[in-house]
Amino acid sequence: MVRRAICFVGVMTVFAAMAWPRRCAAAGDDTVQSSLTIYNQNFAVVRQDVPLKLNAGTNAVRFSDVTMHLEPDSVILRDPAGKHSLQVLEQNYRADPISEPLLLSLFEGKTIDFLVNGNQVVQGKIIRSGYVPHNWMAMNRYGSQYYQQQMAYAYPQGSAEQPIIEVEGKLRFGLPGLPLFPSLGENTLLKPELQWTLASDRAAELRAELSYVTGGLSWEADYNIVAPENGDTVDVIGWITMDNQSGKTFDNTRIKLMAGDVNKIEPEIASRLMAQDAAAEVRAEAPPVVTEKAFDEYHLYTLPHTTTLHDRETKQVEFIHAANVSAKQMFVYDGAKIDGRYAGWGWENIRNDRSYGTQSNTKVWIMREFMNSEANHLGIPLPKGKIRFYRRNDDGQMEFTGENMIDHTPKDETVRVYTGNVFDVTGDRRQTDYRIDNNGHMLDESFEIKLRNHKKEAVQVRVVEHLYRWSNWAVASKSDSFRKMDSRTIEFPVTIAPNSEKTVTYTVHYSWS
């Protein structure tokens, strides 16, 4: 039985622009539903209904509930009903909300009051605020060189991140007390804001649709596999972990997660993606937690219930809970150890270097393998993520036995992951013969592989050999039967008795024209 599901929403408000030529008020209900599609490539698409009350002519709209990492050139504002043409004459994105360092920078060269010891007021002239303008946004667009220049501007000659204040004719680093700033104008930002100048041929009230691409949001999958004390039948629990560092809280939001290797999307596509709804799948065994469906060439995971994703919050949702999954544990010995010094070698170099591939790896790998199929109690596309393995001890406690990463895995494909090395089984591999005849275009090579089992019970090991000298090959002699895995790989399945050693030998014949 597999339980699966995903989805989320936000609140946005349109403000009248007090100092702009004509005011635009929001419709009566400014609490509206939004949706969010998060991609596993550290970006997201936000879709929001914006209630507008437009006057005929030019309207100024300020809209503040957006993220700190909004991509301004991805913004789309339209009437989804198609009844009203919204003409955006101008759009401004301001993402530098008011803060103490910013206010200090606004008053550089001026004298303000400072509250000292809770009741004493002294005056100080702000010589340097220490504020670094546009650091994160400009670094994303213009690179680290721009960021370093901005830092040098704010902190010349490597000075610390401190303002410089003149008090009674003397300079000091740091603030003398709590700064008391004069009142600010109406254009002061308290959080990131989109500002539009909209043209309308008539007065109208409508719910416009705003969509945009933003950074600062990501998700990933994590899997916990729990095995009993003995045997290979396991429980699989899958979690979706969402991280919000966007600078915005998404209240009561419908959230979808997109899995797949998506090239950076265009805004028009983003709006179309957000307009799609994932079909909820309800199983009789339990209420659905996460639903999944194919979308284009990717997969969408949708939570059927809205939820709140706070800024700077990490949220987890269970999307798989499958029992009685067959996940066979196997031992694999891949004895050839080829290091990076051979990078870029061609066929001729490999053939003529007798020592290539003869360095031995002594570790026997522990591998886990399971089929992602309905027959094996799974059968949904698995997004890439970290997979952790646990086994219950004889005292009932779970012990961690290894972890690795899996890639996006479609339905009915096999998952095979390395989880560690066997403690009591070791191997070594050595070349016993190497004869090359370049004139005759042939090469014979022989190997001896020894496996030692220090366990009290017999073990099975898959001995993997890579035939890397040339593409034309034939096994001339062998001590054990083998399987051909692909055009350059063979595998000897062997059984090693308790506290004993097993030797596998073979000779391969290569030929080329």
C-alpha positions as CSV (number, residue, x, y, z in Angstrom):
1,M,0.0,0.0,0.0
2,V,1.4,3.4,-1.0
3,R,0.0,6.7,0.4
4,R,0.9,9.6,-1.7
5,A,0.1,13.4,-2.3
6,I,1.2,17.7,-2.6
7,C,0.0,21.7,-2.7
8,F,0.0,25.4,-0.8
9,V,-1.3,29.6,-0.8
10,G,-0.6,33.3,0.1
11,V,-2.2,36.6,0.9
12,M,-1.4,39.7,-1.1
13,T,-2.7,43.3,-0.8
14,V,-2.9,46.1,-3.2
15,F,-2.2,49.5,-1.7
16,A,-3.3,52.9,-3.1
17,A,-0.3,55.1,-4.0
18,M,-0.7,58.2,-2.0
19,A,1.8,60.4,-4.0
20,W,1.0,59.1,-7.5
21,P,-1.1,60.9,-10.1
22,R,-4.2,58.8,-9.7
23,R,-5.1,56.3,-7.0
24,C,-6.1,52.7,-7.4
25,A,-7.9,51.0,-4.6
26,A,-8.2,47.3,-4.0
27,A,-11.5,45.5,-4.1
28,G,-13.3,45.0,-0.9
29,D,-11.8,41.5,-0.1
30,D,-8.1,41.7,-0.1
31,T,-7.6,38.2,1.2
32,V,-7.2,36.0,-1.8
33,Q,-5.9,32.5,-2.6
34,S,-2.5,31.9,-4.2
35,S,-0.7,28.9,-5.5
36,L,2.9,27.9,-5.6
37,T,4.8,25.5,-7.8
38,I,8.3,24.7,-6.4
39,Y,10.9,23.2,-8.7
40,N,13.7,21.0,-7.4
41,Q,16.2,23.3,-9.0
42,N,15.9,26.1,-6.3
43,F,13.3,28.3,-7.9
44,A,9.5,28.5,-7.9
45,V,6.5,30.0,-9.7
46,V,4.0,32.1,-7.7
47,R,0.5,32.7,-8.9
48,Q,-1.7,35.2,-7.1
49,D,-5.1,36.8,-7.6
50,V,-4.9,40.6,-7.1
51,P,-8.1,42.4,-6.5
52,L,-8.1,45.7,-8.4
53,K,-10.4,48.7,-8.5
54,L,-9.4,50.8,-11.5
55,N,-10.4,54.2,-12.5
56,A,-10.6,55.3,-16.2
57,G,-7.2,56.6,-17.2
58,T,-3.9,56.2,-15.4
59,N,-3.8,54.2,-12.1
60,A,-0.9,53.8,-9.7
61,V,-0.8,50.5,-7.8
62,R,1.5,49.4,-5.1
63,F,1.6,45.7,-4.3
64,S,3.8,44.6,-1.4
65,D,3.4,40.9,-0.6
66,V,6.0,39.6,-3.0
67,T,9.3,37.7,-2.4
68,M,12.7,39.1,-1.9
69,H,14.0,37.1,-4.9
70,L,11.4,37.9,-7.5
71,E,12.7,38.0,-11.1
72,P,11.2,41.3,-12.3
73,D,11.3,40.3,-16.0
74,S,9.2,37.2,-15.3
75,V,6.2,39.2,-13.9
76,I,2.9,38.7,-15.7
77,L,-0.2,40.7,-14.8
78,R,-3.4,39.9,-16.7
79,D,-7.2,39.5,-16.4
80,P,-7.7,35.7,-16.5
81,A,-11.3,36.1,-17.6
82,G,-10.1,38.1,-20.6
83,K,-12.8,40.8,-20.2
84,H,-10.5,43.6,-19.3
85,S,-7.2,44.6,-21.1
86,L,-4.6,45.6,-18.5
87,Q,-2.0,47.8,-20.0
88,V,1.1,48.1,-17.9
89,L,2.8,51.5,-18.7
90,E,5.5,51.1,-16.1
91,Q,6.6,48.5,-13.6
92,N,9.1,49.0,-10.8
93,Y,10.4,46.4,-8.4
94,R,11.8,47.7,-5.1
95,A,13.4,45.1,-2.8
96,D,15.2,47.2,-0.2
97,P,12.8,47.4,2.7
98,I,13.5,50.0,5.4
99,S,16.0,48.9,8.1
100,E,18.3,50.7,10.5
101,P,21.4,50.5,8.2
102,L,19.3,51.7,5.2
103,L,18.0,54.7,7.3
104,L,21.5,55.5,8.4
105,S,22.5,55.6,4.7
106,L,19.6,57.9,3.9
107,F,20.8,60.4,6.5
108,E,24.5,60.3,5.7
109,G,26.0,63.8,6.1
110,K,23.1,64.8,8.4
111,T,22.8,65.1,12.1
112,I,20.2,63.1,14.1
113,D,19.4,62.4,17.7
114,F,20.6,59.3,19.6
115,L,19.1,58.0,22.8
116,V,21.7,57.1,25.3
117,N,21.2,55.2,28.6
118,G,17.4,55.2,28.1
119,N,16.9,58.9,28.8
120,Q,19.7,61.1,27.5
121,V,19.7,62.4,24.0
122,V,22.9,63.3,22.1
123,Q,23.3,64.5,18.6
124,G,25.6,62.8,16.1
125,K,26.5,63.4,12.4
126,I,26.4,60.3,10.3
127,I,29.7,60.3,8.4
128,R,29.4,56.8,7.0
129,S,26.5,54.4,7.5
130,G,28.3,51.1,6.7
131,Y,25.3,50.1,4.5
132,V,26.0,47.9,1.5
133,P,23.4,48.7,-1.2
134,H,21.9,46.1,-3.5
135,N,24.3,43.4,-2.4
136,W,22.4,40.2,-2.9
137,M,20.3,41.3,-6.0
138,A,23.2,42.9,-7.8
139,M,25.5,40.0,-7.0
140,N,23.0,37.6,-8.7
141,R,22.9,39.8,-11.8
142,Y,26.3,41.3,-12.0
143,G,28.5,38.8,-10.2
144,S,30.9,38.8,-7.3
145,Q,33.1,41.6,-8.7
146,Y,30.3,44.1,-8.4
147,Y,29.6,42.8,-4.9
148,Q,33.3,43.3,-3.9
149,Q,33.2,46.9,-5.3
150,Q,30.1,47.6,-3.3
151,M,31.8,46.3,-0.2
152,A,34.8,48.4,-0.8
153,Y,32.5,51.4,-1.2
154,A,30.9,50.8,2.2
155,Y,34.0,49.5,4.0
156,P,37.1,51.1,2.5
157,Q,40.5,49.6,3.3
158,G,38.8,46.5,4.8
159,S,37.2,48.4,7.7
160,A,34.8,46.5,9.9
161,E,31.0,46.6,9.3
162,Q,30.5,49.7,11.5
163,P,29.1,53.1,10.9
164,I,31.2,56.2,11.6
165,I,29.4,58.9,13.7
166,E,30.8,62.4,14.6
167,V,29.8,63.3,18.2
168,E,31.0,66.6,19.7
169,G,33.6,67.1,17.0
170,K,35.1,63.6,17.5
171,L,34.7,60.5,15.2
172,R,33.7,57.2,16.6
173,F,33.1,53.7,15.1
174,G,29.7,52.4,16.0
175,L,26.5,54.1,17.1
176,P,26.6,56.2,20.3
177,G,23.1,55.1,21.2
178,L,19.7,54.2,19.7
179,P,19.2,56.3,16.6
180,L,16.0,58.5,16.5
181,F,15.1,59.1,12.9
182,P,12.8,61.9,11.6
183,S,9.5,60.7,10.1
184,L,9.8,59.3,6.6
185,G,7.8,59.9,3.4
186,E,5.0,57.8,2.1
187,N,7.3,56.0,-0.4
188,T,9.2,54.3,2.4
189,L,9.2,50.5,1.9
190,L,8.5,48.1,4.8
191,K,8.9,45.1,2.5
192,P,9.6,44.3,-1.1
193,E,7.1,45.9,-3.5
194,L,5.9,45.9,-7.1
195,Q,4.8,49.3,-8.3
196,W,2.7,49.6,-11.5
197,T,1.4,52.4,-13.6
198,L,-1.7,50.8,-15.3
199,A,-3.8,52.3,-18.1
200,S,-7.5,51.5,-18.2
201,D,-10.1,52.7,-20.8
202,R,-12.9,52.5,-18.2
203,A,-13.5,52.1,-14.5
204,A,-13.6,48.4,-13.5
205,E,-13.3,46.1,-10.6
206,L,-11.6,42.8,-11.3
207,R,-9.3,40.1,-9.9
208,A,-6.1,40.2,-11.9
209,E,-3.8,37.3,-12.0
210,L,-0.1,38.0,-11.0
211,S,2.5,35.3,-11.7
212,Y,6.3,35.4,-11.4
213,V,9.4,33.3,-11.1
214,T,11.3,33.6,-7.8
215,G,14.4,32.2,-6.2
216,G,14.7,31.4,-2.5
217,L,12.4,28.3,-2.6
218,S,13.5,24.7,-2.9
219,W,12.4,21.1,-2.2
220,E,13.9,17.7,-2.1
221,A,12.9,14.2,-1.4
222,D,14.2,12.0,1.4
223,Y,13.6,8.3,1.9
224,N,13.9,6.1,5.0
225,I,14.1,2.4,4.5
226,V,13.6,0.2,7.6
227,A,14.6,-3.5,7.4
228,P,13.7,-6.1,10.1
229,E,16.3,-7.9,12.1
230,N,16.5,-10.6,9.4
231,G,15.3,-10.6,5.8
232,D,15.0,-8.2,2.9
233,T,11.3,-7.1,3.2
234,V,11.4,-3.4,4.2
235,D,9.2,-0.4,4.9
236,V,9.7,2.6,2.7
237,I,8.8,6.1,4.1
238,G,9.3,9.1,1.7
239,W,9.3,12.7,2.8
240,I,9.1,15.9,0.9
241,T,11.2,18.6,2.5
242,M,10.4,22.2,1.4
243,D,12.6,25.2,2.3
244,N,11.4,28.8,2.1
245,Q,14.1,31.5,2.1
246,S,12.2,33.8,-0.2
247,G,11.4,36.6,2.3
248,K,7.7,35.9,2.1
249,T,5.3,33.8,4.1
250,F,2.7,31.9,2.0
251,D,-0.4,31.6,4.0
252,N,-3.0,28.9,3.4
253,T,-1.4,28.2,0.1
254,R,-1.9,25.5,-2.5
255,I,1.5,24.0,-3.3
256,K,2.7,21.8,-6.1
257,L,6.2,20.4,-6.5
258,M,7.7,19.7,-9.9
259,A,10.2,16.9,-10.3
260,G,12.5,16.6,-13.3
261,D,15.3,18.3,-15.0
262,V,13.5,21.4,-16.2
263,N,15.3,24.0,-18.3
264,K,14.7,27.5,-17.0
265,I,11.1,28.3,-17.9
266,E,9.7,31.3,-19.7
267,P,7.0,33.4,-17.9
268,E,4.3,32.4,-20.3
269,I,5.0,28.7,-19.6
270,A,5.1,29.5,-15.8
271,S,1.6,30.9,-15.9
272,R,0.3,27.9,-17.8
273,L,2.0,25.5,-15.4
274,M,0.4,27.2,-12.4
275,A,-3.1,27.0,-14.0
276,Q,-3.0,23.2,-14.1
277,D,-4.5,21.2,-11.2
278,A,-3.2,17.8,-10.2
279,A,-5.9,15.1,-10.0
280,A,-6.2,13.8,-6.5
281,E,-5.9,10.1,-6.1
282,V,-7.9,8.5,-3.2
283,R,-7.1,5.0,-2.1
284,A,-9.4,2.9,0.1
285,E,-6.6,1.9,2.6
286,A,-5.9,5.4,3.9
287,P,-6.7,9.1,3.2
288,P,-4.3,10.5,0.5
289,V,-1.2,12.4,1.7
290,V,0.4,13.1,-1.7
291,T,-0.9,12.7,-5.2
292,E,1.3,12.4,-8.2
293,K,0.7,12.8,-11.9
294,A,2.7,13.2,-15.1
295,F,2.9,16.7,-16.5
296,D,4.5,17.4,-19.8
297,E,7.8,15.4,-19.5
298,Y,8.0,15.9,-15.7
299,H,6.0,14.9,-12.6
300,L,3.9,17.0,-10.3
301,Y,3.3,16.1,-6.7
302,T,0.3,17.9,-5.1
303,L,-0.9,18.2,-1.5
304,P,-4.7,18.1,-1.5
305,H,-4.9,20.5,1.5
306,T,-3.7,24.1,1.7
307,T,-1.0,24.8,4.2
308,T,1.1,27.7,5.4
309,L,4.8,27.9,4.5
310,H,6.5,30.5,6.6
311,D,9.5,32.5,5.6
312,R,12.7,30.8,6.8
313,E,10.8,27.6,7.5
314,T,11.6,24.1,6.6
315,K,8.4,22.0,6.2
316,Q,8.2,18.2,5.7
317,V,5.3,16.2,4.3
318,E,5.1,12.4,4.0
319,F,4.4,11.3,0.5
320,I,5.1,7.6,0.5
321,H,4.4,5.0,3.2
322,A,4.8,1.5,1.7
323,A,5.1,-1.8,3.6
324,N,6.4,-5.2,2.6
325,V,8.7,-3.9,-0.1
326,S,11.2,-6.4,-1.4
327,A,14.7,-4.7,-1.2
328,K,17.3,-7.3,-1.7
329,Q,20.7,-6.8,-0.1
330,M,23.7,-8.0,-2.2
331,F,27.4,-8.0,-2.1
332,V,29.4,-6.7,-5.1
333,Y,33.1,-6.9,-5.7
334,D,34.4,-4.6,-8.4
335,G,38.1,-5.2,-8.0
336,A,39.6,-2.9,-10.7
337,K,40.7,0.4,-9.2
338,I,41.3,3.0,-11.9
339,D,42.2,6.5,-10.6
340,G,42.1,9.9,-12.2
341,R,45.6,9.7,-13.8
342,Y,44.1,7.8,-16.7
343,A,41.5,10.4,-17.5
344,G,41.3,11.0,-21.2
345,W,43.1,7.8,-22.2
346,G,42.1,6.3,-25.6
347,W,41.9,2.6,-26.7
348,E,45.5,2.5,-27.9
349,N,46.9,3.8,-24.6
350,I,44.8,1.4,-22.6
351,R,45.8,-1.6,-24.7
352,N,49.5,-0.9,-24.5
353,D,49.8,-0.1,-20.8
354,R,50.1,-3.4,-19.1
355,S,49.4,-1.9,-15.6
356,Y,46.1,-0.2,-16.6
357,G,43.3,-1.5,-14.4
358,T,45.6,-3.8,-12.3
359,Q,45.5,-1.8,-9.1
360,S,43.3,-3.7,-6.7
361,N,40.3,-2.6,-4.7
362,T,40.0,-4.7,-1.5
363,K,36.5,-3.6,-0.5
364,V,33.3,-5.6,-1.1
365,W,30.4,-3.3,-1.5
366,I,27.0,-3.6,0.1
367,M,24.2,-2.8,-2.4
368,R,20.5,-2.5,-2.0
369,E,18.2,-3.1,-4.9
370,F,14.4,-2.9,-5.3
371,M,11.9,-2.6,-8.1
372,N,9.7,0.5,-8.2
373,S,6.6,-1.3,-9.2
374,E,3.0,-1.7,-8.0
375,A,3.7,-5.5,-7.5
376,N,6.4,-4.4,-5.1
377,H,4.0,-2.1,-3.3
378,L,5.5,1.1,-4.8
379,G,4.9,2.1,-8.4
380,I,5.0,5.9,-8.4
381,P,7.8,8.1,-10.0
382,L,10.3,8.7,-7.3
383,P,12.0,12.2,-7.3
384,K,15.7,12.3,-6.7
385,G,16.9,12.6,-3.1
386,K,18.7,11.0,-0.2
387,I,17.9,7.5,0.7
388,R,18.8,6.2,4.2
389,F,18.8,2.6,5.4
390,Y,18.0,1.3,8.9
391,R,17.8,-2.2,10.3
392,R,16.2,-3.3,13.6
393,N,18.5,-4.8,16.1
394,D,17.6,-7.8,18.3
395,D,16.6,-5.4,21.0
396,G,14.0,-3.8,18.7
397,Q,16.0,-0.6,18.2
398,M,16.8,0.8,14.7
399,E,20.4,1.2,13.7
400,F,21.6,3.3,10.7
401,T,23.3,1.1,8.1
402,G,24.1,3.6,5.2
403,E,22.8,6.2,2.9
404,N,23.2,7.4,-0.7
405,M,21.5,9.5,-3.4
406,I,19.0,8.2,-6.0
407,D,18.2,10.0,-9.2
408,H,14.7,10.6,-10.6
409,T,13.4,7.0,-11.0
410,P,10.3,6.3,-13.2
411,K,7.7,3.6,-12.4
412,D,8.8,0.0,-13.1
413,E,12.5,0.9,-13.0
414,T,15.1,-0.7,-10.6
415,V,16.7,1.3,-7.8
416,R,20.2,0.1,-6.9
417,V,22.3,2.0,-4.4
418,Y,25.6,1.5,-2.6
419,T,25.3,1.7,1.2
420,G,28.7,0.8,2.5
421,N,31.4,-1.9,2.6
422,V,31.2,-5.4,4.1
423,F,33.3,-5.7,7.2
424,D,33.9,-9.5,7.1
425,V,34.3,-10.1,3.4
426,T,37.3,-8.8,1.5
427,G,38.8,-9.3,-2.0
428,D,41.9,-8.8,-4.1
429,R,42.5,-9.0,-7.8
430,R,45.7,-9.4,-9.7
431,Q,46.8,-9.8,-13.3
432,T,48.4,-13.2,-13.9
433,D,49.2,-12.8,-17.6
434,Y,49.4,-10.1,-20.3
435,R,50.4,-10.8,-23.9
436,I,49.9,-8.3,-26.7
437,D,50.7,-8.8,-30.4
438,N,50.2,-5.4,-32.2
439,N,51.1,-6.9,-35.5
440,G,48.5,-9.6,-35.1
441,H,46.0,-7.2,-33.6
442,M,45.4,-9.3,-30.5
443,L,45.8,-9.3,-26.8
444,D,45.3,-12.0,-24.1
445,E,45.0,-11.0,-20.5
446,S,44.4,-13.2,-17.4
447,F,43.2,-12.3,-13.9
448,E,42.9,-14.0,-10.5
449,I,40.3,-12.7,-8.0
450,K,40.3,-14.0,-4.5
451,L,37.5,-13.5,-2.0
452,R,37.7,-14.2,1.7
453,N,34.7,-14.8,3.9
454,H,35.3,-14.4,7.6
455,K,31.6,-14.8,8.5
456,K,30.1,-17.9,10.1
457,E,27.6,-18.3,7.3
458,A,28.0,-18.5,3.5
459,V,27.7,-15.4,1.4
460,Q,27.0,-14.7,-2.2
461,V,29.1,-12.1,-4.0
462,R,28.7,-10.7,-7.5
463,V,32.2,-10.3,-9.0
464,V,32.1,-7.6,-11.6
465,E,34.8,-7.4,-14.3
466,H,35.2,-4.6,-16.9
467,L,36.7,-5.6,-20.2
468,Y,38.3,-2.3,-21.1
469,R,41.1,-3.1,-23.5
470,W,39.0,-3.2,-26.7
471,S,35.4,-3.6,-27.9
472,N,35.9,-7.0,-29.5
473,W,36.5,-9.6,-26.8
474,A,35.8,-13.2,-25.9
475,V,36.4,-15.1,-22.7
476,A,38.8,-17.8,-23.6
477,S,38.8,-19.7,-20.3
478,K,37.1,-19.3,-16.9
479,S,36.8,-21.0,-13.5
480,D,33.2,-20.1,-13.0
481,S,30.2,-19.2,-15.1
482,F,29.4,-15.6,-15.8
483,R,26.7,-13.3,-17.1
484,K,27.2,-10.6,-19.7
485,M,25.9,-7.4,-18.3
486,D,26.6,-5.1,-21.2
487,S,29.1,-4.8,-24.1
488,R,32.0,-4.3,-21.8
489,T,31.0,-5.9,-18.4
490,I,30.7,-9.4,-17.1
491,E,29.6,-10.7,-13.7
492,F,30.5,-13.9,-11.9
493,P,28.0,-14.9,-9.2
494,V,29.8,-16.9,-6.6
495,T,29.1,-18.4,-3.2
496,I,31.8,-18.4,-0.5
497,A,31.5,-20.9,2.3
498,P,31.9,-19.8,5.9
499,N,35.4,-18.9,7.0
500,S,36.9,-19.8,3.6
501,E,38.3,-18.4,0.4
502,K,37.0,-18.5,-3.2
503,T,39.2,-18.0,-6.2
504,V,37.8,-16.9,-9.6
505,T,40.1,-16.9,-12.7
506,Y,39.5,-16.1,-16.3
507,T,41.3,-15.2,-19.5
508,V,39.9,-12.7,-22.1
509,H,41.0,-12.5,-25.7
510,Y,40.8,-9.1,-27.5
511,S,41.2,-8.5,-31.2
512,W,41.0,-5.4,-33.4
513,S,41.6,-4.5,-37.0
